[in-house]
Amino acid sequence: MSIADKAKNVVQQTVGKAEEAVGKKTDDTELTAQGEKDQTMGSARQSVEKTKDALDEK
């Protein structure tokens, strides 16, 4: 996994956490859902990249 991809995934997760927190504080269910989605997407992308790395090592 390239460092740029890893950083991009972490940033997406962090932005998602922030969106979720703001959404909960403002009772904005759409923003909360977007934040949860961003976190999930960041985690999924990180998992895919880790799998690619593991396959490349073989």
Secondary structure, DSSP 8 states (H G I E B T S, - for coil): --HHHHHHHHHHHHHHHHHHHHHHHTT-HHHHHHHHHHHHHHHHHHHHHHHHHHHHH-
